[in-house]
């Protein structure tokens, strides 16, 4: 009850923006308390609850809080010691789709459908923030979208096969990590590329199966 009291105190906190409670004995009861916090707190932007014991009821409570929250940008839930149901995963996907603020969520999901729904919603939020940022400096959404290039996976496979600088698998910078549906953001700018990163790339998830296969086979040469 002491830990729960500390968590619930964030309902009224207006100063703290980031909370780290990874591997901190956070169970469903504390996750439910965090759900209550998310419903009322308007200051917190990052919450890390990784490596705990959150299960179905905890995930559903956090999802309920996300539906009402408009300030949290990052939620980390990876590496829970116990399982939660696919129904809870779908509940979380519903909440992320209803949330316009969250742009990063780390969690292991069994439901491919829930994972895809969450990825699309997060990318939508990132795109909206990007367009709002551009509009704030006088760039219209139409002008911003006009400069976005389509993703060319055939060219990417050719670059990999020729050992040339690749574009979508670069591991540096936010642009390479989130390079959304248009693929307009290119490499992170590293001097050399010795690692190809597809994990977590939205553009990789949006590629056709044969396009991903072509990239994989390009490593043969």
Number of C-alpha atoms within 10 A of each C-alpha: 8 7 14 15 11 12 19 19 13 22 20 12 15 11 10 11 15 14 14 12 15 18 15 13 14 22 18 20 17 22 24 25 24 24 26 21 23 28 18 16 23 19 20 23 18 18 21 18 25 22 19 21 21 26 19 17 17 23 22 24 23 24 27 21 22 28 19 17 25 19 19 23 19 17 20 18 18 18 18 20 13 12 14 19 16 16 13 20 25 20 20 24 22 19 22 25 20 16 22 22 22 25 22 18 18 15 14 13 17 13 13 11 14 20 18 15 16 23 22 20 23 24 19 19 21 21 15 15 15 14 17 15 12 15 14 10 8 9 13 14 14 9 11 13 12 9 10 14 12 10 20 14 20 13 13 21 22 17 16 21 18 13 13 11 16 19 23 28 24 24 22 16 15 12 19 26 23 21 23 22 21 15 20 18 18 18 21 17 13 11 7 8 16 10 10 13 15 17 11 13 21 23 21 23 16 15 15 12 10 10 17 18 12 17 19 13 13 18 13 8 9
